[in-house]
């Protein structure tokens, strides 16, 4: 048997994109983190479209910042789902690339994904 007394809490990583399944996963992860004492990391990923992006470059405003937009979307999802107080305790991670790769990258050392 393993003695877990004094074991440091880990982290739970959850992918969030605003879809109903991701919101349900976020709610579940919050409850799980509350039971285990793990920290919670919410991850959102974005990427440029692979097809036709070059033809759209001229139409994109210079101030367009997809990283900031993704961060804003993540903030909104967390606050709408959890409320401002609970959302404040969630670490926010915004990554460029595929959602699957972002979750794999962030899962290192996680107790739960």
C-alpha positions in Angstrom: 0.0 0.0 0.0 1.2 3.5 -0.8 1.2 6.2 1.8 -0.3 9.4 0.3 -0.1 11.6 3.4 1.8 14.7 2.7 1.6 14.2 -1.1 1.5 17.5 -2.9 -1.6 18.2 -5.0 -1.3 17.8 -8.7 -3.0 19.6 -11.5 -6.1 18.8 -13.6 -6.0 19.9 -17.2 -9.2 20.5 -19.1 -9.7 21.7 -22.7 -12.2 24.4 -23.2 -13.6 25.6 -26.5 -17.1 26.8 -25.5 -18.9 23.7 -26.7 -21.4 22.1 -24.4 -19.2 19.0 -23.9 -16.2 21.2 -22.9 -18.4 23.2 -20.5 -19.5 19.9 -18.9 -15.9 18.8 -18.6 -15.0 22.1 -17.0 -17.7 21.8 -14.4 -16.7 18.2 -13.7 -13.0 19.2 -13.4 -13.8 22.0 -11.0 -15.7 19.5 -8.7 -12.9 17.0 -9.0 -10.2 19.6 -8.1 -12.3 20.6 -5.1 -12.3 17.0 -3.9 -8.6 16.3 -4.5 -7.0 19.7 -3.9 -5.5 19.7 -7.3 -5.1 23.0 -9.2 -7.1 23.4 -12.3 -5.7 24.5 -15.7 -8.1 25.4 -18.5 -6.6 25.2 -22.0 -7.8 26.8 -25.2 -6.0 26.4 -28.5 -6.3 28.3 -31.7 -4.6 27.9 -35.1 -4.6 29.7 -38.4 -6.7 28.0 -41.1 -4.6 25.7 -43.3 -6.4 26.5 -46.5 -7.0 29.9 -48.0 -5.3 31.9 -45.2 -3.0 33.8 -47.6 -5.9 35.1 -49.6 -7.4 36.6 -46.4 -4.3 38.3 -45.1 -5.1 41.6 -46.9 -8.6 41.7 -45.3 -7.4 41.2 -41.7 -7.1 44.4 -39.7 -3.6 45.1 -38.4 -4.8 45.1 -34.8 -6.3 41.6 -35.1 -4.7 39.4 -32.4 -5.9 35.8 -32.4 -4.0 35.0 -29.2 -5.7 37.8 -27.3 -9.1 36.9 -28.8 -8.7 33.3 -27.6 -7.7 34.5 -24.1 -10.8 36.7 -24.1 -13.0 33.7 -25.2 -11.5 31.5 -22.4 -12.1 34.2 -19.8 -15.7 34.6 -20.9 -16.3 30.8 -20.8 -14.8 30.5 -17.4 -16.7 33.4 -15.9 -20.1 32.4 -17.5 -19.7 28.8 -16.4 -18.1 29.2 -12.9 -18.8 32.8 -11.9 -16.1 35.4 -11.4 -14.9 34.2 -8.0 -14.4 30.5 -8.9 -13.0 31.4 -12.4 -10.3 33.5 -10.7 -8.7 30.4 -9.2 -8.4 28.6 -12.6 -5.0 28.9 -14.4 -5.6 30.0 -18.0 -3.5 28.6 -20.8 -3.8 29.8 -24.4 -1.8 27.9 -27.0 -1.3 28.1 -30.8 -1.8 24.8 -32.5 -4.3 22.0 -32.5 -6.4 21.4 -29.4 -5.2 17.8 -29.2 -1.5 18.8 -29.3 -2.1 21.5 -26.7 -3.7 19.1 -24.3 -0.9 16.6 -24.8 1.7 19.2 -24.2 0.0 20.5 -21.0 -0.7 17.0 -19.7 2.9 16.4 -18.6 2.8 16.0 -14.9 -1.0 16.3 -14.7 -2.9 14.0 -12.4 -5.9 14.1 -14.7 -6.7 15.3 -18.2 
